[in-house]
Amino acid sequence: MWLVKMPRLGQDMEQGTLVEWIKSVGEPVEEGGLLAVIETEKAEVVFESPYSGYLVEILVEPGITVPAGTPLGWIADDSAARPPPPEPSSEPRPVTSGQREPSGGSGRPRRQTRRAPTRKPVSPVARRRARELGVDPAGVEGTGPGGRVTEADVLKAHEAARATSPEQGGLSRMRMAIAERMTRSAAIPQFHLMREIVLEKPKDQGEGTKVTYTDLVLWATARALADRPAVNSSWIDRSQPSVRSHPGVNLGFAVALEDGLIVPVIKDAASLSPQQISIQRRRLEGAARRGRLSPEDVGGGTFTVSNLGAAAVDRFTALINPPEAGILAMGAVKPRPVVLDGAVVAAPTVCLTLTGDHRVFDGMEGAKFLAAIDARLQSLAQS
């Protein structure tokens, strides 16, 4: 018998919302299989089952927001197994917006023996599309099996809403989450440093291992973070504020979606080669666009890279993704005049802009970090 809990996706995550149970009570589940959809302030992600067996009890209904670590349900080897009685807890009962704790509440998660009917079933793809378009799945008529809302249902509802109300003033949950995080970011004392770096054309590594300029910058950034650990840190804003230096480099990179962006995370990036970085980036980027990122894919980031080069932006500044202490903005790679061996020639260059949290590190440390990125790229070109 195993207890499934709300995962903690990063050190700054305090709570999450159980959006939908993909499995019903009594259904078999496999380790790594889809179990539920949860939402944090960063993203809506598919929660994969950590165990194989049967879902024998659900403790948190869809729509309920609970602290990280809260029990969500029970998985057992036998579908007829009975979960143990709940232990008394001093934790407050999870509530949704507008809900109040009733007097005499037990203070423990609410138990149920069947799937809660409070929310209609919605496919993960349809839920992602609804989030991008700002459509509430609860108001969409489902045509799939058992009334399940499909992507086609969401698109149909979106077109109908546009026909009746051309101007849409509402905000999707993704845009609301972005607004909340960027408002927090704007309160951070931030500074900006820019450096133009000459790049070498990525070497052809053969089919399936194509490395791009983006991959090279991600690789060099990860190695530079290992070289300059002060940048790979976080400001912990508690009653006694402190700076936490991370033992490893978990490198996030921004992926643009139709209604916002999401930041998947390449774990232990400083230990990977450019080819391995490329493989991980492509996998995570594809999962992000399909709405199939797992909690592990978006949690635990220590630094972020944002790239607008594909949009022909030469240089820009990005806002820090708290509680991280820095973010690197990557502009377009294009031929620019540079001086090499005393002659002016055209060479591919990129402008990198570092935004740093001045509470964690200073401008000189940021300058050394950019120099470390440049040095890593030049050493790679000479190898």
Secondary structure as GFF3:
##gff-version 3
##sequence-region A 1 383
A	DSSP	beta_strand	2	5	.	.	.	ID=ss1
A	DSSP	beta_strand	15	21	.	.	.	ID=ss2
A	DSSP	beta_strand	28	29	.	.	.	ID=ss3
A	DSSP	beta_strand	34	39	.	.	.	ID=ss4
A	DSSP	beta_strand	44	48	.	.	.	ID=ss5
A	DSSP	beta_strand	53	58	.	.	.	ID=ss6
A	DSSP	beta_strand	65	67	.	.	.	ID=ss7
A	DSSP	beta_strand	71	76	.	.	.	ID=ss8
A	DSSP	alpha_helix	124	133	.	.	.	ID=ss9
A	DSSP	three_ten_helix	137	139	.	.	.	ID=ss10
A	DSSP	three_ten_helix	145	147	.	.	.	ID=ss11
A	DSSP	alpha_helix	151	164	.	.	.	ID=ss12
A	DSSP	alpha_helix	173	186	.	.	.	ID=ss13
A	DSSP	beta_strand	190	198	.	.	.	ID=ss14
A	DSSP	alpha_helix	213	227	.	.	.	ID=ss15
A	DSSP	beta_strand	233	236	.	.	.	ID=ss16
A	DSSP	beta_strand	242	245	.	.	.	ID=ss17
A	DSSP	beta_strand	251	253	.	.	.	ID=ss18
A	DSSP	beta_strand	255	257	.	.	.	ID=ss19
A	DSSP	beta_strand	260	262	.	.	.	ID=ss20
A	DSSP	beta_strand	265	266	.	.	.	ID=ss21
A	DSSP	three_ten_helix	269	271	.	.	.	ID=ss22
A	DSSP	alpha_helix	274	290	.	.	.	ID=ss23
A	DSSP	alpha_helix	295	298	.	.	.	ID=ss24
A	DSSP	beta_strand	303	307	.	.	.	ID=ss25
A	DSSP	three_ten_helix	309	311	.	.	.	ID=ss26
A	DSSP	beta_strand	326	330	.	.	.	ID=ss27
A	DSSP	beta_strand	334	340	.	.	.	ID=ss28
A	DSSP	beta_strand	343	357	.	.	.	ID=ss29
A	DSSP	alpha_helix	363	382	.	.	.	ID=ss30
###
